Amino acid sequence: MMCFLICGAVFVVAAYVYHEIVVVGQRCTSSVKLHGKTAIVTGSNTGIGKRTAVDLAKRGARVIMACRSRERGEAALEDVKRESGSSNVVFMPLDLASLKSVRNFAENFLKSEARLDLLINNAGLFCEGRTQDGFGMMFGVNHLGHFLLTALLLDRLKESGSSRVVNVSSTAHNVGRIDFDCLNKHKALGLGSSMLAQLQIYSDSKLCNVLFTHELNKRLKGTNVTCYSLHPGAISIDFDRNMSRLLVMVLSPIFWFFLKTPEQGAQTTLHCALQPGLEPLSGRYFSNCTARNLYAKARDDATAKKLWELSERMCGLQ
Ligand SMILES: NC(=O)c1ccc[n+]([C@@H]2O[C@H](COP(=O)([O-])OP(=O)(O)OC[C@H]3O[C@@H](n4cnc5c(N)ncnc54)[C@H](OP(=O)(O)O)[C@@H]3O)[C@@H](O)[C@H]2O)c1
């Protein structure tokens, strides 16, 4: 009996230590205040984006919640105001699956906001389908919409002093590849609809985020804008949005053990956005609040440039 109790206690302590060190990981330690600064967070009505918005608002930033659904965006706006204690938070509609919506958002933003200090390209999805402009959904939303958004806001970022662009990617980019033939022919990173094919396309879109950051950094040389990409960790997304209460109760301990909360998942985004002195690491990829080395394909100059030029053509910027 004694032996059983000791083994049980050792297991609980080991599980706790594993959870704290491996799952939860590092936190953003910056105490930077953001009064007078403006931040955009895409996809901030839920998950990591919402937690990022709360943190930035608590630090005094004016936070623009750029979300596709007015209903979900405005409901989240009230939560973010309440949780941060700040009323300097606004909702602006942005559907990254529509280049017209991206252009409208940028136009509204540039008309109504004098500065932009932080652009957090956080929104992302994993699903089949096509955007309003006929692009593969994951390519269109996870990469192309953010590409156009960044391009349209770049001058405002440059005018605002030392500003940062943070692109939320994923460790899945490691298995990504960019099939330019498929992109040119079909406006998509891949065509399959099996789960495996969709996972591949998601990973490809996340590789686009890393390559975009790589090329953006080169094009920002000589300006005071810097950029970063990152993996937030494996996060328990707002799973009770679509699950029964019973399933949520059963799965909660398992999710607790293996997955970060969205608040923990926001830490690397916040580190990249706020850590003082990070500028020499512009263009780099972060995980667990630490700069990581990339495989050659994720820092390949020629691929990054080709993707940039193709993205410009696809967005009508050339
Ligand atoms: N969760 C993870 O374990 C994990 C791991 C690695 C990387 N990531 C990356 O982290 C980022 C945030 O993910 P999350 O876990 O917080 O996911 P989430 O809870 O599903 O939130 C995704 C956000 O993106 C928004 N979005 C989707 N399509 C959009 C569109 N067309 N236009 C504008 N916004 C759109 C969603 O809006 P709606 O609410 O309207 O759908 C939502 O606000 C994503 O880029 C994701 O790829 C997540």
The ligand as a MOL file (V3000), in Angstrom:
LIG
                    3D

  0  0  0     0  0            999 V3000
M  V30 BEGIN CTAB
M  V30 COUNTS 48 52 0 0 0
M  V30 BEGIN ATOM
M  V30 1 N -3.6570 25.8620 -31.7430 0
M  V30 2 C -2.4680 25.3290 -31.9640 0
M  V30 3 O -2.0870 24.3040 -31.3680 0
M  V30 4 C -1.5290 25.9630 -32.9490 0
M  V30 5 C -0.2890 25.3530 -33.2110 0
M  V30 6 C 0.5660 25.9590 -34.1120 0
M  V30 7 C 0.2020 27.1390 -34.7460 0
M  V30 8 N -1.0160 27.7070 -34.4890 0 CHG=1
M  V30 9 C -1.3540 28.9510 -35.2030 0
M  V30 10 O -1.7290 29.9280 -34.2440 0
M  V30 11 C -2.6350 30.8690 -34.8260 0
M  V30 12 C -3.8210 31.0750 -33.9030 0
M  V30 13 O -4.4310 29.8320 -33.7380 0
M  V30 14 P -5.4510 29.4830 -32.5530 0
M  V30 15 O -4.9930 28.2170 -31.9460 0
M  V30 16 O -5.6680 30.6490 -31.6710 0 CHG=-1
M  V30 17 O -6.7390 29.1600 -33.4550 0
M  V30 18 P -8.2700 29.5410 -33.2760 0
M  V30 19 O -8.6430 29.5390 -31.8430 0
M  V30 20 O -8.9920 28.6570 -34.2370 0
M  V30 21 O -8.3260 31.0480 -33.8060 0
M  V30 22 C -8.0750 31.3520 -35.1500 0
M  V30 23 C -8.5310 32.7650 -35.4160 0
M  V30 24 O -8.3540 33.0230 -36.8170 0
M  V30 25 C -9.5520 33.5760 -37.3100 0
M  V30 26 N -9.7580 33.4080 -38.7430 0
M  V30 27 C -9.9480 32.2680 -39.4330 0
M  V30 28 N -10.1980 32.5380 -40.7230 0
M  V30 29 C -10.1740 33.8880 -40.8480 0
M  V30 30 C -10.3890 34.7860 -41.9210 0
M  V30 31 N -10.7390 34.3610 -43.1440 0
M  V30 32 N -10.2720 36.1120 -41.7020 0
M  V30 33 C -9.9700 36.5840 -40.4630 0
M  V30 34 N -9.7860 35.7820 -39.3960 0
M  V30 35 C -9.8880 34.4550 -39.5920 0
M  V30 36 C -10.6350 32.8750 -36.5210 0
M  V30 37 O -11.8760 33.5460 -36.6430 0
M  V30 38 P -13.2890 32.7720 -36.3890 0
M  V30 39 O -13.4570 32.6720 -34.9000 0
M  V30 40 O -14.2600 33.6580 -37.0600 0
M  V30 41 O -13.1680 31.4160 -37.0170 0
M  V30 42 C -10.0340 32.9670 -35.1350 0
M  V30 43 O -10.2430 34.2410 -34.5930 0
M  V30 44 C -2.9920 30.3030 -36.2040 0
M  V30 45 O -2.2350 30.9760 -37.1880 0
M  V30 46 C -2.5650 28.8510 -36.1130 0
M  V30 47 O -2.2120 28.3230 -37.3780 0
M  V30 48 C -1.8940 27.1580 -33.6100 0
M  V30 END ATOM
M  V30 BEGIN BOND
M  V30 1 1 1 2
M  V30 2 2 2 3
M  V30 3 1 2 4
M  V30 4 1 4 5
M  V30 5 2 4 48
M  V30 6 2 5 6
M  V30 7 1 6 7
M  V30 8 2 7 8
M  V30 9 1 8 9
M  V30 10 1 8 48
M  V30 11 1 9 10
M  V30 12 1 9 46
M  V30 13 1 10 11
M  V30 14 1 11 12
M  V30 15 1 11 44
M  V30 16 1 12 13
M  V30 17 1 13 14
M  V30 18 2 14 15
M  V30 19 1 14 16
M  V30 20 1 14 17
M  V30 21 1 17 18
M  V30 22 2 18 19
M  V30 23 1 18 20
M  V30 24 1 18 21
M  V30 25 1 21 22
M  V30 26 1 22 23
M  V30 27 1 23 24
M  V30 28 1 23 42
M  V30 29 1 24 25
M  V30 30 1 25 26
M  V30 31 1 25 36
M  V30 32 1 26 27
M  V30 33 1 26 35
M  V30 34 2 27 28
M  V30 35 1 28 29
M  V30 36 1 29 30
M  V30 37 2 29 35
M  V30 38 1 30 31
M  V30 39 2 30 32
M  V30 40 1 32 33
M  V30 41 2 33 34
M  V30 42 1 34 35
M  V30 43 1 36 37
M  V30 44 1 36 42
M  V30 45 1 37 38
M  V30 46 2 38 39
M  V30 47 1 38 40
M  V30 48 1 38 41
M  V30 49 1 42 43
M  V30 50 1 44 45
M  V30 51 1 44 46
M  V30 52 1 46 47
M  V30 END BOND
M  V30 END CTAB
M  END
